[in-house]
């Protein structure tokens, strides 16, 4: 996920560790927004983001999840769309920064960052054309 997000933002994957650090820092700096939000699925078992980050090894090599995608959406004030094929049903999910922080107004366009979730990894969606 961090490599895909880095590629979307820079055109390269090589700064993925910097993207990881920025997202982890944003999670920890905004602890209350994420720990108390029922939309951020992975954090419900943790008292604070520091415990989540350490347990999931997010500073090292932990796999990015919906939690990190919400953090990125919030940090960039940009929606993140993920396309997932669950069973035989293709599904688009929208992770909107206003779902994390009600002070952020919802976007008025369909612009955003688009990812394809393969089950284990996220890949960049370059075009939505058929």
The 8 nearest C-alpha neighbors of each residue, nearest first, counted from 0:
[[1, 121, 3, 2, 63, 4, 120, 62],
 [0, 2, 4, 15, 3, 19, 5, 18],
 [1, 3, 15, 5, 12, 0, 4, 6],
 [4, 2, 6, 0, 5, 1, 123, 122],
 [5, 3, 7, 1, 6, 2, 0, 8],
 [4, 6, 2, 8, 15, 3, 12, 7],
 [5, 7, 10, 11, 12, 3, 9, 4],
 [8, 6, 4, 5, 10, 9, 3, 123],
 [7, 9, 5, 6, 10, 4, 11, 3],
 [10, 8, 6, 11, 5, 7, 12, 14],
 [9, 11, 6, 7, 8, 12, 5, 13],
 [12, 10, 6, 9, 13, 5, 14, 7],
 [13, 11, 6, 2, 5, 15, 14, 3],
 [12, 14, 15, 11, 2, 5, 16, 6],
 [15, 13, 17, 16, 12, 5, 18, 11],
 [16, 14, 2, 18, 5, 17, 1, 13],
 [17, 15, 19, 18, 14, 20, 1, 13],
 [16, 18, 20, 19, 14, 15, 21, 5],
 [17, 19, 15, 21, 16, 20, 22, 5],
 [20, 18, 16, 22, 17, 21, 1, 23],
 [21, 19, 17, 23, 18, 22, 24, 16],
 [22, 20, 24, 18, 19, 23, 25, 17],
 [21, 23, 25, 19, 24, 20, 71, 18],
 [24, 22, 26, 20, 25, 21, 19, 27],
 [23, 25, 21, 27, 22, 26, 28, 20],
 [24, 26, 22, 28, 23, 27, 29, 21],
 [27, 25, 23, 29, 24, 28, 30, 70],
 [26, 28, 30, 24, 29, 48, 25, 49],
 [27, 29, 25, 26, 30, 24, 23, 31],
 [30, 28, 26, 27, 32, 31, 25, 33],
 [29, 31, 27, 48, 33, 32, 28, 26],
 [32, 30, 34, 33, 29, 35, 47, 36],
 [33, 31, 30, 29, 35, 34, 36, 99],
 [32, 34, 36, 31, 35, 30, 39, 29],
 [35, 33, 31, 42, 36, 30, 32, 47],
 [34, 36, 33, 31, 32, 37, 43, 42],
 [35, 37, 33, 38, 34, 39, 32, 99],
 [38, 36, 39, 40, 35, 43, 34, 33],
 [39, 37, 36, 40, 98, 99, 33, 66],
 [38, 40, 66, 37, 36, 41, 42, 33],
 [39, 41, 38, 42, 43, 37, 66, 65],
 [42, 40, 43, 39, 66, 44, 65, 64],
 [41, 43, 45, 44, 34, 40, 39, 51],
 [42, 44, 45, 41, 40, 34, 37, 39],
 [45, 43, 42, 46, 41, 51, 34, 40],
 [46, 44, 42, 47, 43, 51, 50, 48],
 [47, 45, 44, 50, 34, 48, 43, 51],
 [48, 46, 49, 45, 50, 34, 30, 51],
 [47, 49, 51, 50, 27, 30, 52, 26],
 [48, 50, 52, 51, 47, 27, 53, 30],
 [51, 49, 53, 48, 52, 47, 54, 45],
 [50, 52, 48, 54, 49, 53, 45, 55],
 [53, 51, 57, 49, 55, 50, 54, 56],
 [52, 54, 56, 50, 51, 55, 49, 57],
 [55, 53, 51, 56, 52, 50, 57, 49],
 [54, 56, 52, 57, 53, 61, 51, 62],
 [57, 55, 61, 53, 59, 54, 58, 52],
 [56, 58, 61, 52, 55, 59, 60, 53],
 [59, 57, 56, 60, 20, 23, 52, 19],
 [60, 58, 57, 56, 61, 19, 16, 55],
 [59, 61, 57, 56, 62, 58, 55, 63],
 [62, 60, 57, 56, 55, 59, 63, 58],
 [63, 61, 64, 60, 57, 0, 55, 56],
 [62, 64, 0, 67, 61, 1, 65, 68],
 [65, 63, 66, 67, 68, 62, 0, 41],
 [64, 66, 68, 67, 69, 39, 63, 40],
 [67, 65, 69, 64, 39, 68, 41, 70],
 [66, 68, 70, 69, 64, 65, 63, 71],
 [67, 69, 65, 71, 70, 66, 72, 64],
 [70, 68, 72, 66, 71, 67, 94, 65],
 [71, 69, 67, 73, 68, 72, 74, 26],
 [70, 72, 74, 68, 73, 69, 75, 22],
 [73, 71, 77, 69, 96, 75, 78, 70],
 [72, 74, 96, 76, 70, 71, 75, 69],
 [73, 75, 71, 72, 76, 70, 25, 22],
 [76, 74, 77, 72, 73, 71, 96, 78],
 [77, 75, 73, 72, 74, 96, 78, 103],
 [78, 76, 72, 75, 111, 96, 79, 73],
 [79, 77, 95, 111, 72, 94, 96, 112],
 [78, 80, 112, 94, 111, 93, 72, 113],
 [81, 79, 93, 113, 92, 112, 114, 94],
 [82, 80, 114, 92, 115, 91, 113, 116],
 [81, 83, 91, 115, 90, 116, 114, 92],
 [84, 82, 116, 90, 89, 85, 115, 81],
 [83, 85, 89, 88, 86, 90, 87, 82],
 [86, 84, 88, 87, 83, 89, 90, 118],
 [85, 87, 88, 84, 89, 83, 90, 118],
 [86, 88, 85, 84, 89, 90, 83, 82],
 [87, 89, 85, 86, 84, 90, 83, 91],
 [90, 88, 84, 83, 85, 87, 91, 82],
 [91, 89, 83, 82, 84, 88, 92, 85],
 [90, 92, 82, 81, 83, 80, 93, 89],
 [93, 91, 81, 80, 82, 90, 94, 83],
 [94, 92, 80, 79, 95, 81, 78, 91],
 [95, 93, 79, 78, 69, 80, 92, 96],
 [94, 96, 78, 97, 98, 93, 72, 79],
 [97, 95, 73, 72, 98, 99, 76, 100],
 [96, 98, 100, 103, 101, 99, 95, 105],
 [99, 97, 96, 95, 100, 101, 94, 38],
 [100, 98, 97, 96, 32, 101, 36, 73],
 [99, 101, 97, 102, 98, 103, 96, 32],
 [100, 102, 97, 103, 98, 99, 104, 96],
 [103, 101, 100, 104, 97, 99, 105, 96],
 [102, 104, 97, 101, 100, 105, 96, 76],
 [105, 103, 97, 102, 106, 101, 96, 100],
 [104, 106, 97, 103, 107, 95, 96, 98],
 [107, 105, 108, 104, 109, 78, 77, 110],
 [106, 108, 105, 109, 110, 104, 78, 111],
 [109, 107, 110, 106, 111, 105, 78, 77],
 [110, 108, 111, 107, 106, 78, 80, 112],
 [111, 109, 108, 112, 78, 77, 106, 107],
 [110, 112, 78, 79, 77, 113, 109, 80],
 [111, 113, 79, 80, 78, 114, 110, 7],
 [112, 114, 80, 124, 81, 79, 111, 123],
 [115, 113, 81, 123, 124, 122, 121, 80],
 [114, 116, 82, 122, 121, 81, 124, 83],
 [117, 115, 121, 83, 118, 82, 120, 114],
 [118, 116, 120, 119, 121, 115, 83, 84],
 [117, 119, 116, 120, 83, 121, 84, 85],
 [120, 118, 117, 121, 116, 62, 0, 63],
 [119, 121, 117, 116, 118, 0, 122, 115],
 [120, 122, 116, 0, 115, 114, 117, 3],
 [123, 121, 115, 114, 3, 116, 124, 120],
 [122, 124, 114, 3, 125, 115, 113, 121],
 [125, 123, 114, 113, 126, 115, 122, 127],
 [124, 126, 123, 127, 113, 114, 7, 128],
 [127, 125, 128, 124, 129, 113, 123, 114],
 [126, 128, 129, 125, 124, 113, 114, 82],
 [129, 127, 126, 125, 124, 113, 82, 123],
 [128, 127, 126, 125, 124, 82, 89, 115]]
